[in-house]
Amino acid sequence: MATELTNLEILSTRAKFNSAVRHIKKTIGIMEDAGNKINLADLLYQIEDEEMDGSRSALVLNILLVDKMGYKTVSANLNSVVADISSLAKDFEKWKGIDLVAAYHHPELGLLVANPKIAEELAAFGTLRKRELLVVYAGKGNAPADDDCQRAAELAISLFQGSKVKAPSSFLRGNFMAKVPKKTAPSTPKASKTTKAAKTAKTPKKVAVKKTAPKPVIHEAQRVAPPVVTAAASPAAAPTGPVKMTPRYAVVVQNELFHNGNVEAWKRIVASYKNTYPNLQVFIYYDGERILDINSLFKWGKVKHGSAIEFAVAGSEIKDVAKLQRYLAQGASPQFEAFLRGPVNNVLKLF
């Protein structure tokens, strides 16, 4: 009884209760579509819902694939780094007799889910890193999973780790074919016939004219920070589509030493970027290690002239990476002072 009450603590507040109800409704909607011919990873990929993050996806994978459909699972901590896995889709798409779902625990982005038969979905994994967890689910939709499913999951793990495998002929015959998913909105309750008729009624079409201003040409001498503003930039729209991560871009330190002024400049540049794009994340790396606190770059005392600091951006709709790289390069140079003007607590309007 005590254990049951502990599990129900999530329902103790209105906010948590409503969150649980929304998750249950979404899971039921996905459950209705998941089956013999629709891959669960495809469904998760199509859903444009910011609440369906990695932790929620993990719950859906377990309740549908493992608990309901009885899929076989094989997991492994990867023994090598694999830079390009999208090419593996050509091998997996031949496995028409097996339904496959891959889940990669990305060290920065959390759980990422993909149908390994779709190159676009695999590309969202980025580079598979050594010792990170990869789980493969293999089954036959609503039909009972068999020994072929177990074997398929094992061979899939081997393929992900760079081994060459030969798929049995039984893997090649079936209805689980790769279909490039199309983006859809989150599932909603079915509308009544009256509502549907109203929606299908012909209405005059409005043609929107999009006005775009010409892009200014920026010269080297003009690359300075704009003035500090007190008002926060307008927040970006909610993210849509799967979360992706850019490659790591190197910024070479042009100052004699990446000192406290450079650190403060970087902090304000990143804060400006995140203020404009709150749904995007900026990751910073030095010497192959992720930097959780930019101040540590100064405290280490190792970042000197000619050293390279790397950064990457993650999100579903990544923007202004080139501009961010340009500002970070200036922040790592003797011209860093341009980013330190104005009150400390204000946000720079750079993006």
C-alpha positions in Angstrom: 0.0 0.0 0.0 2.8 2.4 0.9 4.5 1.7 -2.4 1.3 2.4 -4.3 0.8 5.7 -2.6 4.4 6.7 -3.4 3.8 6.0 -7.1 0.7 8.2 -6.9 2.5 11.2 -5.4 2.7 12.7 -8.9 -1.1 13.3 -8.7 -0.8 15.3 -5.5 -0.9 18.7 -7.1 -3.1 20.1 -9.9 -0.2 20.9 -12.2 1.3 17.4 -11.9 -2.1 15.8 -12.2 -2.9 17.8 -15.4 0.5 16.9 -16.8 -0.1 13.2 -16.2 -3.5 13.4 -17.8 -2.1 15.1 -20.9 0.6 12.4 -21.1 -2.0 9.6 -20.8 -4.1 11.1 -23.6 -1.1 11.5 -25.9 -0.1 7.9 -25.2 -3.6 6.6 -25.9 -3.6 8.5 -29.2 -0.2 7.0 -30.2 -1.3 3.6 -29.1 -4.3 3.7 -31.5 -1.9 4.3 -34.4 1.0 2.0 -33.4 0.6 -1.4 -34.9 1.5 -3.6 -37.8 2.4 -1.0 -40.4 3.2 2.1 -38.4 6.6 2.4 -36.7 6.4 3.9 -33.2 9.6 5.9 -33.8 8.0 7.4 -36.9 5.0 8.4 -34.8 7.2 10.1 -32.2 9.1 11.8 -35.0 6.0 13.2 -36.6 4.5 14.6 -33.4 5.3 18.3 -33.1 4.9 18.5 -29.4 7.5 20.2 -27.0 6.2 18.1 -24.1 7.1 14.8 -25.7 10.7 15.0 -24.7 13.2 12.2 -24.1 11.8 11.2 -20.7 8.2 11.0 -22.0 9.4 9.1 -25.1 11.1 6.5 -22.8 7.8 5.9 -21.0 5.9 5.4 -24.3 8.6 3.0 -25.6 8.3 0.8 -22.5 4.5 0.8 -22.2 3.8 0.2 -25.9 6.8 -1.8 -27.3 7.8 -3.8 -24.2 4.7 -4.1 -22.1 2.0 -4.2 -24.7 3.6 -5.6 -27.9 6.3 -7.7 -26.3 9.2 -6.5 -28.5 12.6 -8.0 -27.9 15.3 -5.5 -26.7 19.0 -5.5 -26.7 21.1 -2.8 -25.2 24.8 -2.0 -25.3 27.3 0.7 -24.2 28.9 1.5 -27.5 32.5 0.3 -27.9 33.5 2.9 -30.5 32.7 6.3 -32.0 30.5 6.2 -35.1 30.4 9.5 -37.0 27.8 8.9 -39.7 25.1 6.4 -39.0 22.5 7.6 -41.5 24.1 5.4 -44.1 23.0 2.4 -42.1 19.4 3.0 -43.2 20.2 1.3 -46.5 20.9 -1.9 -44.6 18.1 -1.7 -42.2 15.4 -0.8 -44.8 16.0 -4.3 -46.3 14.7 -5.9 -43.1 11.1 -5.8 -44.1 10.2 -8.7 -41.9 11.1 -6.9 -38.7 9.9 -3.7 -37.1 12.8 -1.8 -35.5 13.1 1.1 -33.1 16.5 2.5 -31.9 16.9 4.7 -28.8 20.2 6.5 -28.1 20.9 8.1 -24.8 22.7 11.2 -26.0 25.0 12.7 -23.3 23.6 16.3 -23.9 20.3 15.9 -25.6 18.9 13.0 -23.6 17.0 10.1 -25.1 16.7 10.3 -28.9 14.4 7.8 -30.8 14.6 6.8 -34.4 13.4 4.3 -37.0 16.8 2.9 -38.2 15.3 2.4 -41.6 14.9 6.1 -42.2 18.2 8.0 -42.8 16.7 11.4 -41.8 15.7 10.0 -38.4 19.1 8.4 -37.9 20.9 11.6 -38.8 19.3 13.3 -35.7 21.4 11.0 -33.5 24.5 12.8 -34.7 27.8 11.1 -33.8 27.4 8.0 -31.6 29.8 8.3 -28.8 31.8 5.6 -27.1 30.4 4.2 -23.9 26.9 5.8 -24.4 23.8 3.6 -24.2 22.0 2.4 -27.3 18.9 0.2 -27.1 17.3 -1.5 -30.1 13.7 -2.8 -30.0 12.7 -5.5 -32.5 9.2 -7.0 -33.0 6.4 -7.7 -35.5 3.8 -5.1 -34.6 0.8 -6.7 -33.0 2.0 -10.2 -33.9 4.0 -12.0 -31.2 7.7 -11.5 -31.3 9.8 -14.5 -32.0 13.5 -15.6 -32.2 14.0 -13.6 -35.4 13.2 -10.5 -33.4 15.8 -11.3 -30.8 18.4 -12.0 -33.5 17.5 -8.8 -35.3 18.0 -6.7 -32.2 21.4 -8.3 -31.6 22.5 -7.8 -35.3 21.3 -4.2 -35.3 23.5 -3.4 -32.3 26.4 -5.0 -34.1 25.7 -2.8 -37.2 25.6 0.3 -35.1 29.0 -0.5 -33.6 30.6 -0.9 -37.1 30.5 -4.6 -37.6 29.5 -6.2 -40.9 26.5 -8.6 -40.5 24.5 -10.8 -42.9 20.8 -10.7 -42.3 18.9 -14.0 -42.6 16.5 -14.3 -45.5 13.6 -14.3 -43.0 14.4 -10.7 -42.2 13.8 -9.6 -45.8 10.2 -10.6 -46.3 7.4 -8.7 -44.7 5.3 -5.6 -44.5 7.5 -3.4 -42.3 8.8 -1.2 -45.1 10.4 2.2 -44.6 8.1 5.2 -45.1 9.5 8.7 -44.8 7.2 10.3 -42.2 5.4 13.6 -42.6 5.2 16.1 -39.8 1.8 16.2 -38.1 0.3 18.2 -35.2 -0.2 16.5 -31.9 -3.3 14.2 -31.9 -6.5 15.8 -30.7 -9.9 14.3 -29.9 -12.0 13.4 -33.0 -14.3 16.2 -34.1 -18.0 15.7 -34.6 -19.5 15.4 -38.1 -20.9 18.9 -37.8 -17.4 20.3 -37.0 -15.8 18.4 -39.8 -18.4 19.7 -42.3 -17.8 23.2 -41.1 -14.0 22.8 -41.6 -14.4 21.4 -45.1 -16.7 24.2 -46.2 -15.1 26.4 -48.9 -13.8 29.7 -47.8 -12.1 32.4 -49.7 -8.3 31.9 -49.8 -6.1 34.8 -48.6 -2.8 35.2 -50.2 -0.2 36.4 -47.7 2.6 38.6 -49.1 5.8 38.1 -47.2 7.9 41.2 -47.0 11.6 40.6 -46.5 14.2 43.3 -45.9 17.5 43.1 -47.8 20.3 41.5 -45.7 23.0 44.0 -44.8 26.6 43.2 -45.9 28.8 43.0 -42.8 32.5 43.8 -43.2 35.3 42.8 -40.9 35.6 46.4 -39.5 31.9 46.5 -38.7 31.8 43.3 -36.6 31.2 44.9 -33.2 28.5 44.3 -30.7 25.3 46.4 -30.9 24.3 48.5 -27.9 23.0 46.9 -24.7 19.3 47.0 -24.3 17.1 46.6 -21.2 14.2 44.9 -22.9 14.4 41.2 -23.5 14.2 40.0 -27.1 11.0 38.4 -28.2 11.0 34.8 -27.4 11.2 32.3 -30.3 8.2 30.2 -31.2 7.8 26.7 -29.7 10.1 24.1 -31.2 8.7 21.7 -33.8 10.2 18.5 -35.1 13.0 16.3 -33.6 15.8 17.8 -31.6 19.1 17.9 -33.5 22.6 19.0 -32.7 25.1 20.8 -34.9 28.7 19.6 -35.4 31.2 21.2 -33.0 32.5 24.5 -34.4 36.0 25.7 -33.3 36.7 29.2 -32.2 40.4 30.1 -32.1 41.5 32.3 -29.2 43.1 35.5 -30.7 43.8 37.1 -27.4 47.1 36.4 -25.6 45.1 34.7 -22.9 41.4 33.8 -22.6 41.1 35.9 -19.5 38.2 37.1 -17.3 37.2 39.8 -19.9 36.8 37.1 -22.6 34.9 34.9 -20.3 32.4 37.7 -19.5 32.0 38.5 -23.2 31.2 34.9 -23.9 28.7 34.7 -21.1 26.9 37.7 -22.4 26.9 36.5 -26.0 25.5 33.1 -25.1 22.9 34.8 -22.8 21.8 37.0 -25.7 21.5 34.0 -28.0 19.5 32.0 -25.5 17.3 35.0 -24.8 16.4 35.2 -28.4 16.1 31.5 -28.9 15.1 30.1 -25.5 14.3 26.7 -27.1 17.9 26.2 -28.3 20.9 25.1 -26.2 24.5 26.1 -26.5 27.2 23.5 -25.5 30.8 24.5 -25.0 33.8 22.1 -25.1 37.5 22.5 -24.5 40.1 19.8 -24.9 37.4 17.3 -25.7 35.5 18.0 -22.4 32.2 19.7 -22.0 32.4 23.0 -20.1 29.4 23.4 -17.8 30.6 26.7 -16.4 32.3 29.2 -18.8 34.2 30.7 -15.8 36.2 27.5 -15.6 37.9 28.4 -18.9 39.6 31.3 -17.1 40.3 29.4 -13.9 42.1 26.6 -15.7 44.6 29.1 -17.0 45.4 26.8 -20.0 43.4 28.5 -22.7 46.0 30.7 -24.4 46.5 32.3 -27.8 45.9 29.8 -30.6 43.9 27.4 -28.4 40.6 26.2 -29.9 37.3 26.3 -27.9 34.5 24.4 -29.5 30.7 24.9 -29.3 27.6 23.3 -30.7 23.9 24.2 -30.8 21.0 21.8 -30.2 17.3 22.2 -30.9 14.6 21.5 -33.4 14.9 24.7 -35.4 18.5 25.9 -35.2 19.2 29.5 -36.3 22.0 32.1 -36.4 24.9 29.6 -35.8 27.2 31.5 -38.1 26.4 34.8 -36.3 27.0 33.1 -33.0 30.3 31.8 -34.1 31.3 35.3 -35.4 30.5 36.9 -32.1 32.2 34.2 -30.1 35.4 34.7 -32.2 35.3 38.4 -31.5 34.7 37.7 -27.8 37.9 35.5 -27.8 39.9 38.3 -29.4 41.3 41.7 -28.1 38.0 43.3 -29.2 36.0 41.5 -26.5 35.3 44.9 -24.7 32.5 45.7 -27.2 30.4 43.1 -25.4 31.0 44.5 -21.9 29.3 47.9 -22.4 26.3 48.9 -20.4 24.8 47.6 -17.1 25.8 44.1 -16.1 22.3 42.7 -15.6 21.0 43.7 -19.0 20.9 41.5 -22.1 22.7 42.3 -25.3 20.5 42.4 -28.4 22.7 40.6 -30.8 20.4 38.1 -32.6 
